[in-house]
Amino acid sequence: MKDATPQPTLLASYQPYPYRIGDVALTFRLDPRTTRVLSRIAFAPNPDRPGRHDLRLDGGGLTLIRAAIEGADIDVTADDTGLTIPAALLPDGPFTFEAEVEIAPETNTALEGLYMSGGMYCTQCEAEGFRRITFYPDRPDVMAPFTVRIESDMPVLLSNGNPGASGAGWAEWTDPWKKPAYLFALVAGDLVAVRDRFTTRSGREVALAIWVRKGDEGRCDYAMDSLKRSMSWDEEVYGREYDLDVFNIVAVDDFNMGAMENKGLNIFNSKLVLASPETATDADFERIESVIAHEYFHNWTGNRITCRDWFQLCLKEGLTVFRDQQFTSDMRSAAVKRIDDVLQLRARQFREDTGPLAHPVRPDSYVEINNFYTATVYEKGAEVIGMLKRLVGDEGYASALALYFDRHDGDAATIEDWLKVFEDATGRDLSQFKRWYTDAGTPRLHVSEAWSDGTYTLTFTQKTAPTPGQDQKPPRVIPIAVGLLNPNGDEVVPTTVLEMTETSQSFRFEGLAARPVPSILRGFSAPVMLERKTDQAERAFLLAHDTDPFNKWEAGRALAKDVLTGMIAEGRAPSTRLVEAMGAVLRDETLDPAFRALCLWLPGEDDLAQALADAGRVPDPAAIHAGREALARAIAEANAAALSAAYDALASSAPFSPDAGPAGRRALRLTCLAFLNRIDGGDRAAALFAGADNMTESAGALAALLDAGRGEAAIAAFHDRWQGNRLVIDEWFMLQMLHGNPARAPETARKLAAHPDFDWKNPNRFRALLGGLAANHAGFHDASGAGYRFYADWLLRLDPVNPQTTARMTTAFETWARYDADRQALIRAELERIAGQPGLSRNTGEMVGRILGAGAA
């Protein structure tokens, strides 16, 4: 018999917790199977909730040994989700609640709460993992200082805050700052530390340490350097100084997320800490830099100021993503970073926003909060803050942020609090702007233009399609950055931000000598879909002359997408104009190599499938793959000499550096290799693989060999060399799925799933194989349905073990309604098979139900 349908939690039902907490004291007596957790919590009635109330404490998977009020044992029984102590058993005023519970970290495969990873104890409490540790009001608006005692024979015992007394087999930690339970952290294990120090601008010394397993300490230097640069940047740009005596990072192999910002004790997926030139790619180095910064920046935007409830998740995540994007832009190329961010937004969030999983940046209901750690909350949340900054200007933004930190330090805040500081700091009315937080969907911005007697007029019309639960979409505030170019390529109107507030609105530019060519939505000034009739000649013109780097890249990408959709859907030949334009970009040495690499990369297959669907065509994954390969070959053949010259010129004998300059040159060289690979049969790739002294080139060469169909020997050699390195072997699995022959992708996946190194309970390894299959567009969507069946089989296997990872990976099916009837039927059958599984987790059940809703019509 199935459980009753889980009831949603509603934003409108929020009420403050009826009690406040003075302090929390926890004692952990660690044991793999019988850990004892003793808690002592000081409660007092909350004046914001007058009257007498039961004490409701969250808890799950706990064995209650003892509970007491003011030292006197009470007879109380826990239910499936917690513990209720009747008001009649509670004093009228402040009181102390004590509990002793038993948990089994060794069998906690969900990786939430306290669990074990390779013999090490560690925690993950966001969003609602603390309730798996002890009975507690596990909600972000309940904040308190924590004192923790850990008793264990492990040599390293860590928790939040500053270290206190310690001795043989025990250690104490005190966190003086109020925090919600989701920021609690504990680590105990046989670890070694890479240490450094940082002096804050006020002169306080902070001890820094990155804790890793023995043997991994040689791969922490870049993470430590990134941390120190993050600390300096936050002081210089936001005026935020670190506030504890120590800052610890721990690398963990088994982790559902990327990293976690626990106060003073950040816990990281080891993939986002460990790096050396031999074992990590340039993309790994940049990701480490970004995530180290992101989690550190949470110290103020997430920890010191947290969110009142989980509906406000975007308050901390959107703002912190925006801050880490700013940081990376300052550390590397701002133009390249902006393009990378938009590529991620379009690939993940636009797809989410136009399908059955669409939801507002601030949702108004949820069944399982872990399912709302989405691209909409993170990436679109960051875009909304970028728009706000664009509208109020740099000075207005700085004033508002200073007021935000001053007014809400120590608070659990809301989106209303956030917008109010901007209104108070700048005098603007942001009631309409708030729709970006409350309304789901991506606006489509249609553009028309007129020219008469030196006056050029742009008319914009915005429309947002209905999304689940939201049929009506009133107009939003949209900042539209526009520049105008003369027909000779000179810029006649520099970037101007037009503020659109109506459904349809016109803007005039007067006194022009000739009809200009517009450059619209510069810097991707708003997360919208721009619809404007144009031709290939204009796109080639903008690719050649636009002064805005983003729109220069955008013009080339739009041109490539237009050419590819014509080739795929209508059988057209590759465009000579595009092929020549690509060659011109390649040869333009005034452009940043990393930027040139981005301009040369063709749109991805999933992106092309969506473009075809938007045009009213049913995408054929096999035809998309063939068309993209044909265009890549045409570009390679027409530009062979330039590609070969660039590939040779970009070779370097200098020592490896992960900095932006050398990384950009490697990116362009590997892009040249990917094209040349189509016409040389993989010869250059084989030579590079044999001689590469860094993982960026080694993995790039291996990918090229797989693309060329001659990767078998290289795959074996790669595994022989790196079989002891868990992170590199993740890459080994992923590369075979991404770059293997799509026609054999399901077969390859089955073969790899039987490999002794496929540890399916490790999230990184599971994502490498199954995520790699889903990303192989033509392979996953093989007409036989074999990819769908394999994927669903493994989701069903993982769900009882790790429902959080399972639920997140169901999104591979979210675009199923755009394909042909046969594929839809195959996918529907797999989704219904998952949905009908007895005992399916509510995490996965909610996601599959929402995805199935796409075909409910």
KOLROPA-644778 format. One record per residue (C-alpha): z, y, x; residue in one letter. Coordinates in steps of 0.001 Angstrom, whole numbers, plus 500000, padded with zeros to 6 digits. Layout:
<atoms>
ZYXA;...
</atoms>
This chain:
<atoms>
500000500000500000M;499031503400501388K;501512506230501778D;501327509074499277A;498883511801500197T;500651514163502630P;501407517535501078Q;500199520649502879P;502484523256504375T;501677526726503008L;501902530101504723L;502909531635501385A;505969529356501237S;507542530658504436Y;511259531411504315Q;513597532147507220P;515771529267508350Y;519171529614506634P;521095529357509911Y;520962531039513294R;521771529278516562I;524088530761519170G;523474528264521949D;522353524682522553V;523876522186524994A;522020518940525653L;522956515928527775T;520357513277528622F;521396509854529885R;517988508571530834L;516904504981530411D;513383503714529707P;514415501865526539R;517786503318525571T;517952506993526510T;520974508701524955R;520685512363523953V;523878514257523147L;523487517644521498S;525975520386520742R;524558523243518677I;526346526398517517A;525216527450514027F;526006530545511970A;524773531553508494P;521630533672508544N;522204536963506686P;518487536990505829D;519101533886503658R;522329534673501739P;524196531973499865G;525253528449500814R;522576526105502085H;522309522502503188D;521721522036506914L;518316520395507278R;517444519124510749L;514101517655511746D;513966514252513393G;511665511263513707G;511918507940515506G;515590508567516369L;518497506145516126T;521543508127515035L;524685507011516830I;527067509774515808R;527105513121513983A;529975515576513766A;530851519005512393I;533482520946514305E;534354517773516225G;534968515656513135A;532611512732512545D;530596512841509347I;528954510015507437D;525309510950507086V;522062508939506960T;518745510081508398A;515496509757506471D;511969509388507885D;511635513074508781T;515159514244509533G;518728514686508521L;520336516664505691T;523983517689505770I;525128518956502353P;526458522491502201A;529702521099500859A;530412519524504278L;529834522799506144L;532320525615506870P;531680529002505275D;531174530709508640G;529965529652512103P;530302525988513070F;529281523494515734T;527150520467515023F;527148517527517417E;524898514484517475A;524257511483519661E;520942509694519303V;519057506952521081E;515347506993521895I;512947504760523860A;510676506858526135P;508941503761527515E;507409502816524155T;506457506370523143N;502684506027523491T;502016509072521273A;502973511239524298L;505000513602522094E;508697514255522691G;510209512402525680L;507937509708527099Y;507101507994530372M;504014508356532539S;503747505988535470G;507519505592535756G;508205509327535383M;510043510853532429Y;508361513902530921C;508162515812527659T;505607517459525406Q;507216519296522511C;504520521605521138E;504004521669518266A;506636519367516754E;507633516981519520G;511239518085519950F;512185516324516717R;511413513068518545R;514170513940521052I;517098514895518806T;517888516302515370F;517119520010515389Y;515470522778513318P;512111522214515015D;510320525441514072R;509253528336516305P;511341531056514597D;514604529293515501V;515366530510519020M;518361529915521274A;519409529703524936P;519641526118526255F;521944524432528757T;520815520979529868V;522491518191531821R;520338515282533027I;521913512029534196E;519583509593535964S;518986507726539194D;515644509510539563M;515616511745542688P;514138514810540947V;515663516138537707L;514086519257536182L;514420521304533021S;513833524862531804N;515351527964533360G;517410528245536525N;519068525338538374P;522840525013538080G;525260522511539551A;524025519104540650S;525245515958542316G;524362512334542912A;522669511148539729G;522910514390537730W;521683517973537527A;522238520918535223E;519847523668534162W;520451526886532265T;517775528912530502D;519240532340529681P;516294533372527497W;516160532464523842K;513383529996523124K;512178527769520296P;512441524010520682A;508706523589521318Y;509210525232524730L;511840522713525840F;510914520622528870A;512419517853530975L;510983515924533909V;512637513189535974A;510862511164538605G;510175510302542205D;508268513471543034L;507578515737545977V;507233519510545899A;504779521926547430V;506795525131547759R;506135528825548147D;507726532134547203R;506699535227545271F;508277538672545433T;508072540578542167T;507323544288542099R;511042544988541564S;511851543016544724G;513206539802543189R;512409536585545070E;511060533745542932V;511009530180544283A;507739528449543369L;507213524687543361A;504452522325542272I;505825518797541770W;503468515839542215V;503541512144543039R;503764511233546703K;500310511356548254G;499075514154545997D;500792517019547807E;497674517756549875G;495754518804546757R;498027521578545455C;497068524576547599D;494537526037545177Y;496887525706542220A;499627527503544150M;497257530252545226D;496100530636541605S;499701530937540443L;500520533695542923K;497368535619542039R;498226535260538343S;501711536660538898M;500343539658540801S;497602540298538238W;500004540259535296D;502148542853537028E;499204545075537908E;497206544864534661V;499855544300531974Y;503043545435533732G;504675542040533122R;507119540725535707E;508466537192535948Y;512032536811534719D;513624533668536235L;514678532646539747D;512317529664539852V;508911528710538516F;508101525003538494N;504862523179537700I;504706519398537295V;501486517333537361A;501455514461534849V;498760511798534527D;499277510980530842D;499031514169528821F;497363514892525482N;496631518522526267M;495561520515529290G;498926522052530082A;502087523418528476M;503825526744529047E;507465525556528803N;509747528323530020K;510030528071533804G;508796524447533824L;505082524219533094N;503860520659532613I;500196520116533460F;497636517419533061N;497170516417536706S;493441517155536405K;494358520841536150L;496520520916539288V;495123518550541881L;492052519660543809A;490456519359547217S;486850519960548258P;486310516205548534E;487748515317545097T;487183518316542802A;484055520135541684T;483603523890541571D;484083523647537800A;487423521894538418D;488572524659540760F;487657527378538280E;489329525502535441R;492511525081537482I;492552528805538250E;492055529646534586S;494633527248533141V;497289528050535745I;496842531683534756A;496831530902531032H;500124529019531114E;501754531609533361Y;500623534471531099F;502296532675528190H;505622533642529763N;505277536949527920W;502619536215525296T;504106533067523816G;507560532649525355N;509272536046525436R;507359536835522233I;506638533681520281T;505119533048516846C;507193533118513661R;505561529965512300D;502638527752513251W;500278529710511022F;500602532462513646Q;499473530150516457L;496549532464517236C;499045535232517996L;500064533549521227K;496967531480521974E;494218533980521143G;495963536724523116L;496674534470526091T;493110533127526170V;491871536720526156F;494202537519529053R;493104534509531102D;489463535459530449Q;490188538944531786Q;491851537410534842F;488915535116535634T;486496538018535127S;488432539982537736D;488639537025540130M;484960536039539754R;481818537434538120S;482546539236534853A;478984538695533622A;478981534976534388V;482415534560532839K;481294536289529651R;478273534020529348I;480391530924529993D;482857531996527300D;480116532582524751V;478496529244525556L;481821527547524840Q;482341529593521686L;478936528735520281R;479105525073521261A;482559524464519807R;483694527261517517Q;480413528148515791F;479933524452515120R;483442524341513669E;482953527525511643D;479778526327509937T;481009522844509007G;483692520996507068P;486400521868509622L;486008525641509153A;489298527509508837H;490515531072509427P;491838532184512790V;495153532251510919R;495060529327508469P;496981529584505213D;497775525862504952S;497847522699507042Y;498740519039506683V;499157518255510392E;499644521251512682I;498315519363515728N;494900519395514049N;494810523189514231F;494769523504518011Y;491131524379517633T;488370526516519081A;488813528842516102T;492456529515516951V;491888529775520710Y;488370531005521444E;487679532935518255K;491238534250518389G;490403535672521829A;487143537175520534E;489051538977517780V;491312540572520375I;488283541539522445G;486818543289519387M;490098545068518764L;490165546303522360K;486549547447522045R;487354549403518882L;490488551185520141V;489364551619523762G;491115550737527005D;493817553393526637E;494539552488523040G;494768548821523945Y;497164549523526843A;499387551685524626S;499463549084521886A;500332546261524280L;503146548292525841A;504529548920522357L;504129545241521448Y;506171544084524456F;508806546742523881D;509147546221520127R;508962542436519916H;510524541096523117D;512690538186522016G;511055537985518582D;509132535373516662A;506301537630515503A;503381537572513060T;499792538797512933I;501058541641510759E;503452542655513553D;500587542497516055W;498244544687514021L;501053547130513180K;501614548015516837V;497911548880517134F;498086551020514019E;501209552789515280D;499824553253518804A;496338554435517823T;496603555763514267G;493885553408513027R;493956551585509691D;493338547912510497L;493583546491506972S;489866545642506917Q;489891544374510475F;492580541869509416K;489847539893507630R;488891538483511014W;492245536675510896Y;492241535632507240T;488579534777506520D;486867531694507912A;483203531503508844G;480839533234511237T;479100536335509841P;475322536438510055R;474155539877511078L;470598540613509928H;468780543486511637V;465798545529510506S;464374548642512170E;462248551682511470A;460496554273513676W;459336557734512553S;458831561046514370D;461159560324517288G;463889558767515135T;464698555104515485Y;466824553507512751T;468657550193512914L;469876548717509631T;472395545909509734F;473344543622506867T;476247541205507190Q;476795538020505222K;479251535167505673T;478571531877503943A;481287530217501822P;483673527938503698T;486096525296502386P;488517527066500046G;486932530509500532Q;483858531334498460D;483964535133498586Q;483517536933501901K;483935540719501807P;482485542739504719P;484311542852508029R;484573545482510708V;481950544556513319I;481634546434516633P;477953546287517603I;477208547336521179A;473631548648521395V;471405550022524126G;467787551188523904L;465022550701526472L;461719552524526827N;458522550465526838P;458394550887530632N;461817549214530962G;463929552340531564D;467148552617529598E;467055555691527321V;470275555108525351V;473116553494527297P;475524551091525647T;476900552604522450T;479354550815520150V;478372551108516479L;481198550382514066E;479936548527511013M;482240548431507972T;479894547943505007E;477786545055503752T;474708547038504781S;474711550024507110Q;472135552104509016S;472432553927512337F;469965556526513642R;468937557472517164F;467053560767517320E;464983562666519868G;463241559671521400L;459814560036523031A;458619556500522235A;459604553619520033R;462311551830521994P;463071548166522502V;466637547504521275P;469232545535523156S;471661544541520400I;475135542984520587L;475506543720524281R;478249541784525982G;478384539742522780F;480498542493521254S;481356540458518130A;481345536711517331P;478425536808514899V;475005535197514557M;472350537834515135L;469224537511512997E;466304539706514014R;462588539049513885K;461141539304517352T;458470537647519440D;458295535894522762Q;456826538965524452A;459856541102523583E;462254538406524717R;460415538124528028A;460559541924528333F;464352541961527825L;464783539085530267L;462958541192532842A;464395544644532127H;467658544583530142D;470482546239532081T;473159544339530159D;473695541003531940P;474679539148528810F;471655540268526815N;469378539632529787K;470590536035529772W;470513535902525968E;466858536948525884A;465894534114528205G;467930531604526262R;466457532723522936A;462971532465524436L;463690528945525706A;465157527896522354K;462140529259520507D;459759527421522806V;461729524185522569L;462004524189518782T;458235524732518605G;457633521838520996M;460009519522519131I;459090520352515556A;455434521291515829E;454222519557518963G;453386522799520780R;452718522879524500A;455283524430526845P;455031528231526908S;453365529692529981T;455300532920529401R;458632531074529557L;457647529022532588V;456623532180534448E;459756534049533360A;461938531252534690M;460146531462538010G;460686535221538138A;464433534814537547V;464614532162540240L;462932534430542795R;464945537569541933D;467436537669544773E;469002540889543460T;470693538715540826L;473933536812541397D;473103533146542161P;475573531966539512A;473867534216536965F;470441532889537942R;471712529341537512A;472867530132533975L;469525531758533130C;467629528689534332L;469655526144532370W;467888525097529183L;469732525060525836P;471617521820525244G;470471519125522849E;473260519693520316D;472472523425520379D;468817522654519676L;469790520324516833A;471702523167515204Q;468795525585515740A;466447523173513990L;468923522676511142A;469284526459510776D;465487526642510458A;465577524147507601G;464367521188509680R;466043517810510089V;466791517322513788P;465552514159515484D;467827513509518505P;465237511419520346A;462552514070519874A;464943516787521013I;465695514862524202H;462016514242524889A;461099517889524255G;463792519214526548R;462731516808529297E;459087517838528895A;459901521532529239L;462114520911532277A;459266519018533909R;456780521780533111A;459061524394534675I;459517522207537738A;455799521592538205E;454858525250537822A;457611526514540118N;457861523618542550A;457393525724545678A;459946528349544664A;462454525701543571L;462038523809546821S;462371526968548913A;465498528048547051A;467021524579547303Y;466537524550551066D;467657528165551563A;470878527633549616L;472034524759551816A;475117525727553797S;476904524386556834S;479890526694556337A;483281525181555489P;483728524596551766F;485194527486549792S;485925527399546027P;485463531163545772D;482919532645543375A;480221533423545955G;479839529980547554P;480373528289544177A;477549530349542675G;475184529378545474R;476018525695544968R;475450526100541219A;471986527540541780L;471103524897544373R;472098522069542013L;470147523719539219T;467083523705541470C;467789520049542224L;467933519195538519A;464405520585538062F;462986519140541278L;464453515792540289N;461851515630537511R;458980515649539991I;460282514034543181D;461735510891541603G;465216511621542876G;464447511709546611D;466281514980547243R;469202513783545126A;469453510589547172A;469503512571550423A;472139514968549095L;474310512117547816F;474198510447551210A;475204513605553077G;477410515569550675A;480799516570552059D;482204517938548795N;482591516634545244M;480473519390543690T;477372518235545541E;478281514556545433S;478735514539541645A;475678516766541158G;473544514424543216A;474878511391541371L;474055513032538033A;470515513703539251A;470080510107540410L;471229508849537020L;468789511223535312D;466025509819537516A;466938506251536618G;467897505245540142R;471658505650540138G;472794502012540267E;473496501849544013A;475029505330544045A;477331504447541134I;478629501439543042A;479070503424546254A;480860506238544433F;483290503782542850H;483917501951546121D;484825505207547815R;487009506685545070W;488488503737543200Q;492006504762544222G;491661508304542882N;492314508365539134R;490796511815538525L;487576511111540408V;487179507828538535I;487429509809535288D;484393511725536594E;482687508413537395W;483018507270533781F;481912510624532377M;478823510984534586L;477485507589533574Q;477774508470529909M;476378512003530183L;473444511222532460H;472620507631531663G;469485506664529737N;470176507691526102P;468408504580524820A;471034502466526587R;474052504711525999A;475886502444523509P;475275499452525786E;476535501426528811T;479623502467526866A;480424498845525950R;479988497794529571K;482270500554530841L;484894499856528172A;485167496340529652A;485605497696533188H;489044497010534735P;489483500738535401D;489132501679531734F;492752502492530864D;492145503428527235W;495735504531526668K;495320507321529216N;493895510376527374P;491833511550530355N;490154508178530785R;489580507740527030F;488033511212526767R;485852510554529822A;484200507506528252L;484220508280524530L;483778512024524968G;480930511351527370G;479214509146524812L;479555511787522080A;478125514426524457A;475061512274525156N;473359513607522040H;470400511257521819A;472505508267522884G;475338508853520442F;472871509412517612H;470783506345518448D;468977505359515258A;470577501893515288S;474022503380514656G;475421501455517630A;476927504621519103G;478676505438515842Y;480107501931515488R;481370501800519058F;482998505213518727Y;484676504380515404A;485929501040516742D;487749502791519561W;489165505520517337L;490673502841515137L;492121501105518176R;493648504286519601L;495044505743516374D;498209503589516159P;498905504334519821V;498029508032520125N;497122509683516819P;496893513187518301Q;494090512329520723T;492376510191518084T;492321513001515531A;490859515486517982R;488057513125518909M;486936512608515313T;485144515967515647T;482215514095517220A;481224513327513615F;481644516827512172E;477919517723512186T;476799514487510510W;475403516220507409A;472597517914509384R;470835514647510292Y;468409512428508378D;469475510266505442A;469598507054507491D;471887508522510142R;474035510146507460Q;474495506780505779A;475448505136509067L;477987507840509925I;479422507933506415R;480013504199506596A;481989504607509827E;483995507539508483L;484839505613505327E;485815502602507433R;488219504799509396I;489559506488506259A;490243503126504637G;492180501712507584Q;495701500618506498P;498378502655508255G;495974505343509469L;497901508281510910S;498031511460508901R;496547513275511923N;493367511215511804T;493390510831508030G;493342514595507507E;490473515126509950M;488314512311508609V;488907513452505041G;487788516977505864R;484717515736507752I;483732513464504877L;483925516507502635G;480735517795504254A;478762515254502278G;480752515434499070A;478024517326497241A;
</atoms>
